[in-house]
Amino acid sequence: METEERLIRVGITQGDMNGIGYEVILKTFAEEVMTDICTPVIYGSVQAAQLYQETLADMEPIALNVITAADQAEEGKVNLIDCVPSDCPIAPGQSTAEGGMAAFVSLEAAVTDLKRGIIDTLVTAPINKHNIQHDGFHFPGHTEYLEACFGENGLYHSLMILTSERLRVALVTGHVPLSAVATHVTQEAIVNKLKLFNTSLKEDFGIVRPRIAVLSLNPHAGDAGLLGEEEETVIHPAMAEAEKEGVLSFGPYAADGFFGAESYRLFDGVLAMYHDQGLSPFKALAMNEGVNFTAGLPIIRTSPDHGTAYDIAGRNCASEASFRQAVYVSIDVCRNREAYRQATAHPLRKEFVDKNGKDNVRLDLTKEEPEL
């Protein structure tokens, strides 16, 4: 947490070292202003960082501050914990088992420090969801792994939010096959995601009274039942139930017309029913600036909205814009959460006026107050 004593400490995982992770990390922190607003701590490999620095001929090399623990991180420097074995082979552009294991080692080390509060936020570079799979990691992606690490046995549930300067999209179902989406789009799931989204918009993004648009599951919002009944039997009742708990939602809207008419500009967030329904328009509108934010957990994690991009790894042509935005968003969310915590820590006591014709006042009638 940013205090008078230190800047926000941002933990950064290397991701798959054979992708564009190091390139976008190094390009991001080549700008000196970045270390003015946060203290970066990269969990990775000195050898990999040096190799990729050599491919960035048009950029001044970064003097990495190699440390053995995150609490040794120095402000004003780009810190790197050399946690990946030095004999791990680096093969830019290739998917390897060693690259997957190195990605997990980096992630596990960062998560350990995040649990201990040594780093304040986590920004994850892209992994390969296939080569990282092993006994210690059997999840579809970062989001599910982090929920297992920080969900406290179901107390917290994650929500994937894609955010940019003009659009925020959350998903009811994440990494689920399209053939199984309908069975996962339940009234309970929608209510839970609406509540998580509403809470995140208030606490993480500083929006006092969020307005959330809900997309339909079926084409043309079901067309009065002709193309499906989920809008009437599942989505509408879920929205009504969430409204009872203070969630202000609208819809459901057919996705094609909603984005085509730029109706998303009228709302603080958009809840999509499934992965591609939300991510396809988001990436079309916010490519290179979008950020994946994992909401709903007691920790802060962001990532760029692109993958490993093996095809351009090591060629000095990857854009760092999305990764830089991921760092910015993690810092903003950290500050917003602290501001929300302070604003709600000591709320003003309610004032009640006694309507008995006297000028007396009672404060907080949950407690007995003497007559004035």
One Martini backbone bead per residue (centre of mass of N, CA, C, O) as a GRO file, in nm:
protein
  372
    1MET     BB    1   0.097   0.035   0.021
    2GLU     BB    2   0.065   0.365  -0.008
    3THR     BB    3   0.289   0.572   0.162
    4GLU     BB    4   0.513   0.772   0.316
    5GLU     BB    5   0.735   0.540   0.297
    6ARG     BB    6   0.606   0.404   0.021
    7LEU     BB    7   0.556   0.261  -0.261
    8ILE     BB    8   0.405   0.077  -0.471
    9ARG     BB    9   0.432  -0.276  -0.495
   10VAL     BB   10   0.504  -0.446  -0.803
   11GLY     BB   11   0.433  -0.752  -0.912
   12ILE     BB   12   0.616  -0.955  -1.167
   13THR     BB   13   0.560  -1.184  -1.406
   14GLN     BB   14   0.711  -1.347  -1.682
   15GLY     BB   15   0.598  -1.592  -1.780
   16ASP     BB   16   0.666  -1.686  -2.090
   17MET     BB   17   0.999  -1.669  -2.192
   18ASN     BB   18   0.916  -1.733  -2.514
   19GLY     BB   19   0.778  -1.474  -2.532
   20ILE     BB   20   0.676  -1.120  -2.477
   21GLY     BB   21   0.718  -1.049  -2.179
   22TYR     BB   22   0.999  -0.910  -2.159
   23GLU     BB   23   0.954  -0.693  -2.369
   24VAL     BB   24   0.715  -0.542  -2.224
   25ILE     BB   25   0.855  -0.495  -1.958
   26LEU     BB   26   1.108  -0.337  -2.055
   27LYS     BB   27   0.957  -0.114  -2.210
   28THR     BB   28   0.798  -0.002  -1.971
   29PHE     BB   29   1.073   0.046  -1.777
   30ALA     BB   30   1.228   0.253  -1.963
   31GLU     BB   31   1.050   0.448  -1.818
   32GLU     BB   32   1.121   0.645  -1.550
   33VAL     BB   33   0.831   0.715  -1.445
   34MET     BB   34   0.754   0.431  -1.333
   35THR     BB   35   0.953   0.460  -1.071
   36ASP     BB   36   0.775   0.705  -0.950
   37ILE     BB   37   0.491   0.522  -0.898
   38CYS     BB   38   0.671   0.256  -0.852
   39THR     BB   39   0.781  -0.077  -0.739
   40PRO     BB   40   0.940  -0.308  -0.916
   41VAL     BB   41   0.894  -0.682  -0.919
   42ILE     BB   42   1.067  -0.931  -1.070
   43TYR     BB   43   0.986  -1.271  -1.160
   44GLY     BB   44   1.284  -1.453  -1.271
   45SER     BB   45   1.548  -1.403  -1.522
   46VAL     BB   46   1.851  -1.287  -1.595
   47GLN     BB   47   1.908  -1.425  -1.865
   48ALA     BB   48   1.646  -1.342  -2.007
   49ALA     BB   49   1.671  -1.038  -1.974
   50GLN     BB   50   1.939  -1.010  -2.128
   51LEU     BB   51   1.856  -1.132  -2.396
   52TYR     BB   52   1.618  -0.926  -2.455
   53GLN     BB   53   1.784  -0.668  -2.441
   54GLU     BB   54   1.953  -0.736  -2.704
   55THR     BB   55   1.686  -0.699  -2.896
   56LEU     BB   56   1.679  -0.381  -2.792
   57ALA     BB   57   1.855  -0.164  -2.975
   58ASP     BB   58   1.664   0.112  -2.936
   59MET     BB   59   1.741   0.064  -2.623
   60GLU     BB   60   1.820   0.129  -2.319
   61PRO     BB   61   1.953  -0.034  -2.085
   62ILE     BB   62   1.862  -0.193  -1.795
   63ALA     BB   63   1.937  -0.157  -1.455
   64LEU     BB   64   1.928  -0.423  -1.273
   65ASN     BB   65   1.803  -0.517  -0.947
   66VAL     BB   66   1.938  -0.777  -0.791
   67ILE     BB   67   1.750  -1.002  -0.587
   68THR     BB   68   1.623  -1.230  -0.318
   69ALA     BB   69   1.399  -1.020  -0.208
   70ALA     BB   70   1.131  -0.803  -0.193
   71ASP     BB   71   1.234  -0.639   0.069
   72GLN     BB   72   1.490  -0.527  -0.120
   73ALA     BB   73   1.353  -0.324  -0.269
   74GLU     BB   74   1.408  -0.038  -0.476
   75GLU     BB   75   1.361   0.272  -0.532
   76GLY     BB   76   1.406   0.366  -0.872
   77LYS     BB   77   1.401   0.056  -0.950
   78VAL     BB   78   1.456  -0.248  -1.128
   79ASN     BB   79   1.350  -0.538  -0.993
   80LEU     BB   80   1.508  -0.876  -0.952
   81ILE     BB   81   1.414  -1.210  -0.908
   82ASP     BB   82   1.618  -1.504  -0.926
   83CYS     BB   83   1.400  -1.790  -0.948
   84VAL     BB   84   1.516  -1.916  -1.198
   85PRO     BB   85   1.688  -2.145  -1.327
   86SER     BB   86   1.989  -2.107  -1.502
   87ASP     BB   87   1.937  -2.386  -1.688
   88CYS     BB   88   1.707  -2.266  -1.838
   89PRO     BB   89   1.586  -2.280  -2.139
   90ILE     BB   90   1.590  -2.050  -2.420
   91ALA     BB   91   1.306  -2.025  -2.675
   92PRO     BB   92   1.213  -1.822  -2.887
   93GLY     BB   93   0.887  -1.913  -3.010
   94GLN     BB   94   0.859  -2.158  -2.802
   95SER     BB   95   0.709  -2.447  -2.676
   96THR     BB   96   0.792  -2.548  -2.342
   97ALA     BB   97   0.828  -2.716  -2.052
   98GLU     BB   98   1.033  -2.522  -1.922
   99GLY     BB   99   0.868  -2.264  -1.966
  100GLY     BB  100   0.626  -2.354  -1.792
  101MET     BB  101   0.779  -2.396  -1.526
  102ALA     BB  102   0.896  -2.108  -1.504
  103ALA     BB  103   0.620  -1.969  -1.485
  104PHE     BB  104   0.540  -2.105  -1.217
  105VAL     BB  105   0.773  -2.015  -1.038
  106SER     BB  106   0.709  -1.716  -1.064
  107LEU     BB  107   0.415  -1.725  -0.960
  108GLU     BB  108   0.463  -1.860  -0.683
  109ALA     BB  109   0.652  -1.642  -0.568
  110ALA     BB  110   0.452  -1.404  -0.589
  111VAL     BB  111   0.220  -1.525  -0.421
  112THR     BB  112   0.375  -1.550  -0.159
  113ASP     BB  113   0.424  -1.238  -0.129
  114LEU     BB  114   0.125  -1.156  -0.141
  115LYS     BB  115   0.038  -1.305   0.117
  116ARG     BB  116   0.260  -1.137   0.296
  117GLY     BB  117   0.265  -0.824   0.186
  118ILE     BB  118   0.524  -0.735   0.012
  119ILE     BB  119   0.323  -0.704  -0.208
  120ASP     BB  120   0.042  -0.523  -0.354
  121THR     BB  121   0.067  -0.625  -0.653
  122LEU     BB  122  -0.032  -0.803  -0.966
  123VAL     BB  123   0.151  -0.871  -1.273
  124THR     BB  124   0.081  -1.073  -1.558
  125ALA     BB  125   0.229  -1.246  -1.779
  126PRO     BB  126   0.202  -1.451  -2.028
  127ILE     BB  127   0.076  -1.774  -2.073
  128ASN     BB  128   0.077  -2.121  -2.130
  129LYS     BB  129  -0.192  -2.333  -2.072
  130HIS     BB  130  -0.031  -2.602  -2.142
  131ASN     BB  131   0.282  -2.601  -2.036
  132ILE     BB  132   0.195  -2.542  -1.722
  133GLN     BB  133   0.096  -2.816  -1.680
  134HIS     BB  134   0.076  -2.973  -1.353
  135ASP     BB  135   0.064  -3.070  -1.031
  136GLY     BB  136   0.059  -2.743  -0.943
  137PHE     BB  137  -0.109  -2.699  -1.232
  138HIS     BB  138  -0.483  -2.725  -1.296
  139PHE     BB  139  -0.564  -2.470  -1.491
  140PRO     BB  140  -0.696  -2.250  -1.731
  141GLY     BB  141  -0.567  -2.010  -1.542
  142HIS     BB  142  -0.498  -1.752  -1.342
  143THR     BB  143  -0.776  -1.700  -1.212
  144GLU     BB  144  -0.821  -1.987  -1.090
  145TYR     BB  145  -0.563  -2.000  -0.926
  146LEU     BB  146  -0.616  -1.746  -0.746
  147GLU     BB  147  -0.877  -1.849  -0.622
  148ALA     BB  148  -0.741  -2.092  -0.481
  149CYS     BB  149  -0.538  -1.909  -0.311
  150PHE     BB  150  -0.774  -1.659  -0.217
  151GLY     BB  151  -1.077  -1.781  -0.155
  152GLU     BB  152  -1.118  -1.927   0.115
  153ASN     BB  153  -1.314  -2.167   0.058
  154GLY     BB  154  -1.546  -1.961  -0.090
  155LEU     BB  155  -1.552  -1.665   0.016
  156TYR     BB  156  -1.418  -1.608  -0.263
  157HIS     BB  157  -1.487  -1.466  -0.592
  158SER     BB  158  -1.425  -1.441  -0.918
  159LEU     BB  159  -1.380  -1.169  -1.172
  160MET     BB  160  -1.377  -1.094  -1.505
  161ILE     BB  161  -1.219  -0.786  -1.615
  162LEU     BB  162  -1.242  -0.568  -1.886
  163THR     BB  163  -1.031  -0.276  -1.923
  164SER     BB  164  -1.076   0.068  -2.011
  165GLU     BB  165  -1.133   0.396  -2.064
  166ARG     BB  166  -1.447   0.313  -2.205
  167LEU     BB  167  -1.446  -0.002  -2.094
  168ARG     BB  168  -1.642  -0.261  -1.913
  169VAL     BB  169  -1.600  -0.622  -1.890
  170ALA     BB  170  -1.796  -0.893  -1.782
  171LEU     BB  171  -1.824  -1.244  -1.674
  172VAL     BB  172  -2.008  -1.525  -1.617
  173THR     BB  173  -1.831  -1.687  -1.819
  174GLY     BB  174  -1.530  -1.816  -1.901
  175HIS     BB  175  -1.349  -2.105  -1.932
  176VAL     BB  176  -1.592  -2.217  -2.146
  177PRO     BB  177  -1.747  -2.404  -2.342
  178LEU     BB  178  -1.992  -2.329  -2.560
  179SER     BB  179  -2.160  -2.599  -2.511
  180ALA     BB  180  -2.174  -2.511  -2.177
  181VAL     BB  181  -2.294  -2.229  -2.119
  182ALA     BB  182  -2.603  -2.266  -2.061
  183THR     BB  183  -2.552  -2.435  -1.791
  184HIS     BB  184  -2.394  -2.176  -1.650
  185VAL     BB  185  -2.647  -1.990  -1.700
  186THR     BB  186  -2.761  -1.879  -1.406
  187GLN     BB  187  -2.919  -1.713  -1.170
  188GLU     BB  188  -2.698  -1.733  -0.956
  189ALA     BB  189  -2.458  -1.642  -1.132
  190ILE     BB  190  -2.566  -1.362  -1.209
  191VAL     BB  191  -2.602  -1.247  -0.929
  192ASN     BB  192  -2.308  -1.280  -0.837
  193LYS     BB  193  -2.178  -1.109  -1.067
  194LEU     BB  194  -2.330  -0.848  -1.016
  195LYS     BB  195  -2.226  -0.805  -0.727
  196LEU     BB  196  -1.925  -0.806  -0.792
  197PHE     BB  197  -1.929  -0.578  -0.998
  198ASN     BB  198  -2.050  -0.359  -0.819
  199THR     BB  199  -1.830  -0.365  -0.602
  200SER     BB  200  -1.588  -0.305  -0.790
  201LEU     BB  201  -1.682  -0.032  -0.904
  202LYS     BB  202  -1.668   0.100  -0.622
  203GLU     BB  203  -1.383   0.004  -0.494
  204ASP     BB  204  -1.186  -0.003  -0.767
  205PHE     BB  205  -1.328   0.262  -0.944
  206GLY     BB  206  -1.508   0.488  -0.785
  207ILE     BB  207  -1.821   0.416  -0.814
  208VAL     BB  208  -2.106   0.496  -0.655
  209ARG     BB  209  -2.344   0.432  -0.900
  210PRO     BB  210  -2.375   0.176  -1.079
  211ARG     BB  211  -2.417   0.095  -1.432
  212ILE     BB  212  -2.554  -0.211  -1.569
  213ALA     BB  213  -2.514  -0.404  -1.848
  214VAL     BB  214  -2.707  -0.671  -1.997
  215LEU     BB  215  -2.664  -0.950  -2.175
  216SER     BB  216  -2.762  -1.178  -2.385
  217LEU     BB  217  -2.770  -1.511  -2.497
  218ASN     BB  218  -2.949  -1.464  -2.735
  219PRO     BB  219  -3.057  -1.377  -3.017
  220HIS     BB  220  -3.240  -1.098  -2.987
  221ALA     BB  221  -3.316  -1.169  -2.690
  222GLY     BB  222  -3.502  -1.427  -2.808
  223ASP     BB  223  -3.754  -1.317  -2.948
  224ALA     BB  224  -3.993  -1.388  -2.752
  225GLY     BB  225  -3.884  -1.712  -2.752
  226LEU     BB  226  -3.796  -1.805  -3.043
  227LEU     BB  227  -3.457  -1.811  -2.951
  228GLY     BB  228  -3.528  -1.826  -2.647
  229GLU     BB  229  -3.581  -1.824  -2.268
  230GLU     BB  230  -3.353  -1.707  -2.075
  231GLU     BB  231  -3.434  -1.411  -2.045
  232GLU     BB  232  -3.706  -1.480  -1.882
  233THR     BB  233  -3.608  -1.731  -1.683
  234VAL     BB  234  -3.313  -1.597  -1.587
  235ILE     BB  235  -3.218  -1.297  -1.628
  236HIS     BB  236  -3.449  -1.125  -1.519
  237PRO     BB  237  -3.465  -1.253  -1.233
  238ALA     BB  238  -3.171  -1.183  -1.159
  239MET     BB  239  -3.198  -0.875  -1.176
  240ALA     BB  240  -3.421  -0.853  -0.961
  241GLU     BB  241  -3.257  -0.977  -0.730
  242ALA     BB  242  -3.017  -0.773  -0.738
  243GLU     BB  243  -3.187  -0.518  -0.681
  244LYS     BB  244  -3.246  -0.591  -0.378
  245GLU     BB  245  -2.908  -0.543  -0.342
  246GLY     BB  246  -2.839  -0.263  -0.518
  247VAL     BB  247  -2.850  -0.335  -0.824
  248LEU     BB  248  -2.797  -0.153  -1.131
  249SER     BB  249  -2.978  -0.286  -1.404
  250PHE     BB  250  -2.978  -0.355  -1.769
  251GLY     BB  251  -3.213  -0.537  -1.964
  252PRO     BB  252  -3.148  -0.738  -2.205
  253TYR     BB  253  -2.900  -0.719  -2.461
  254ALA     BB  254  -2.814  -0.728  -2.773
  255ALA     BB  255  -2.491  -0.735  -2.869
  256ASP     BB  256  -2.480  -0.616  -3.155
  257GLY     BB  257  -2.648  -0.353  -3.108
  258PHE     BB  258  -2.503  -0.246  -2.859
  259PHE     BB  259  -2.221  -0.200  -2.998
  260GLY     BB  260  -2.310  -0.065  -3.265
  261ALA     BB  261  -2.448   0.187  -3.087
  262GLU     BB  262  -2.268   0.254  -2.833
  263SER     BB  263  -2.415   0.187  -2.548
  264TYR     BB  264  -2.172   0.154  -2.347
  265ARG     BB  265  -2.146   0.469  -2.283
  266LEU     BB  266  -2.402   0.456  -2.064
  267PHE     BB  267  -2.203   0.275  -1.890
  268ASP     BB  268  -1.992   0.124  -1.639
  269GLY     BB  269  -2.094  -0.170  -1.733
  270VAL     BB  270  -2.058  -0.510  -1.878
  271LEU     BB  271  -2.252  -0.811  -1.892
  272ALA     BB  272  -2.148  -1.113  -2.001
  273MET     BB  273  -2.210  -1.453  -2.065
  274TYR     BB  274  -1.943  -1.488  -2.250
  275HIS     BB  275  -1.635  -1.467  -2.363
  276ASP     BB  276  -1.671  -1.371  -2.674
  277GLN     BB  277  -1.899  -1.165  -2.626
  278GLY     BB  278  -1.695  -0.971  -2.468
  279LEU     BB  279  -1.400  -0.983  -2.610
  280SER     BB  280  -1.444  -0.910  -2.904
  281PRO     BB  281  -1.539  -0.611  -2.872
  282PHE     BB  282  -1.319  -0.520  -2.683
  283LYS     BB  283  -1.073  -0.567  -2.878
  284ALA     BB  284  -1.184  -0.386  -3.105
  285LEU     BB  285  -1.188  -0.120  -2.909
  286ALA     BB  286  -0.904  -0.204  -2.707
  287MET     BB  287  -0.655  -0.244  -2.851
  288ASN     BB  288  -0.355  -0.209  -2.658
  289GLU     BB  289  -0.540  -0.109  -2.375
  290GLY     BB  290  -0.621  -0.356  -2.241
  291VAL     BB  291  -0.742  -0.511  -1.926
  292ASN     BB  292  -0.699  -0.769  -1.690
  293PHE     BB  293  -0.922  -0.807  -1.412
  294THR     BB  294  -0.928  -0.948  -1.084
  295ALA     BB  295  -1.208  -0.982  -0.917
  296GLY     BB  296  -1.318  -1.059  -0.568
  297LEU     BB  297  -1.045  -1.039  -0.434
  298PRO     BB  298  -0.801  -0.954  -0.180
  299ILE     BB  299  -0.649  -0.902  -0.442
  300ILE     BB  300  -0.426  -0.764  -0.699
  301ARG     BB  301  -0.492  -0.832  -1.054
  302THR     BB  302  -0.315  -0.806  -1.364
  303SER     BB  303  -0.332  -0.795  -1.736
  304PRO     BB  304  -0.286  -0.834  -2.041
  305ASP     BB  305  -0.486  -0.878  -2.358
  306HIS     BB  306  -0.258  -1.095  -2.426
  307GLY     BB  307  -0.036  -1.319  -2.534
  308THR     BB  308   0.266  -1.470  -2.616
  309ALA     BB  309   0.349  -1.435  -2.913
  310TYR     BB  310   0.562  -1.626  -3.065
  311ASP     BB  311   0.583  -1.498  -3.362
  312ILE     BB  312   0.738  -1.221  -3.213
  313ALA     BB  313   0.958  -1.326  -3.052
  314GLY     BB  314   1.255  -1.138  -3.041
  315ARG     BB  315   1.172  -0.878  -3.262
  316ASN     BB  316   1.088  -0.589  -3.163
  317CYS     BB  317   0.730  -0.569  -3.210
  318ALA     BB  318   0.604  -0.527  -2.940
  319SER     BB  319   0.348  -0.402  -2.751
  320GLU     BB  320   0.332  -0.229  -2.423
  321ALA     BB  321   0.055  -0.090  -2.364
  322SER     BB  322  -0.106  -0.306  -2.202
  323PHE     BB  323   0.100  -0.349  -1.976
  324ARG     BB  324   0.109  -0.062  -1.874
  325GLN     BB  325  -0.192  -0.052  -1.802
  326ALA     BB  326  -0.177  -0.278  -1.592
  327VAL     BB  327  -0.008  -0.117  -1.396
  328TYR     BB  328  -0.194   0.124  -1.360
  329VAL     BB  329  -0.445  -0.031  -1.258
  330SER     BB  330  -0.316  -0.152  -1.005
  331ILE     BB  331  -0.266   0.123  -0.873
  332ASP     BB  332  -0.552   0.238  -0.878
  333VAL     BB  333  -0.688   0.012  -0.714
  334CYS     BB  334  -0.520   0.045  -0.462
  335ARG     BB  335  -0.613   0.335  -0.405
  336ASN     BB  336  -0.922   0.290  -0.409
  337ARG     BB  337  -0.938   0.087  -0.177
  338GLU     BB  338  -0.822   0.276   0.037
  339ALA     BB  339  -1.032   0.500   0.007
  340TYR     BB  340  -1.276   0.321   0.075
  341ARG     BB  341  -1.183   0.229   0.352
  342GLN     BB  342  -1.169   0.513   0.478
  343ALA     BB  343  -1.468   0.605   0.410
  344THR     BB  344  -1.595   0.330   0.573
  345ALA     BB  345  -1.473   0.306   0.866
  346HIS     BB  346  -1.624   0.600   0.974
  347PRO     BB  347  -1.925   0.651   0.985
  348LEU     BB  348  -2.177   0.842   1.017
  349ARG     BB  349  -2.411   0.912   1.225
  350LYS     BB  350  -2.730   0.901   1.250
  351GLU     BB  351  -3.001   1.134   1.215
  352PHE     BB  352  -3.277   1.206   1.438
  353VAL     BB  353  -3.604   1.339   1.445
  354ASP     BB  354  -3.827   1.424   1.672
  355LYS     BB  355  -4.199   1.422   1.624
  356ASN     BB  356  -4.307   1.578   1.915
  357GLY     BB  357  -4.234   1.907   1.888
  358LYS     BB  358  -3.949   1.902   1.959
  359ASP     BB  359  -3.587   1.994   1.969
  360ASN     BB  360  -3.499   1.711   1.966
  361VAL     BB  361  -3.220   1.468   1.933
  362ARG     BB  362  -3.127   1.164   1.774
  363LEU     BB  363  -2.856   0.930   1.777
  364ASP     BB  364  -2.862   0.642   1.687
  365LEU     BB  365  -3.120   0.417   1.765
  366THR     BB  366  -2.941   0.164   1.851
  367LYS     BB  367  -2.912   0.365   2.085
  368GLU     BB  368  -2.929   0.491   2.392
  369GLU     BB  369  -3.059   0.816   2.465
  370PRO     BB  370  -3.080   1.090   2.624
  371GLU     BB  371  -3.269   1.332   2.709
  372LEU     BB  372  -3.263   1.687   2.633
   0.00000   0.00000   0.00000
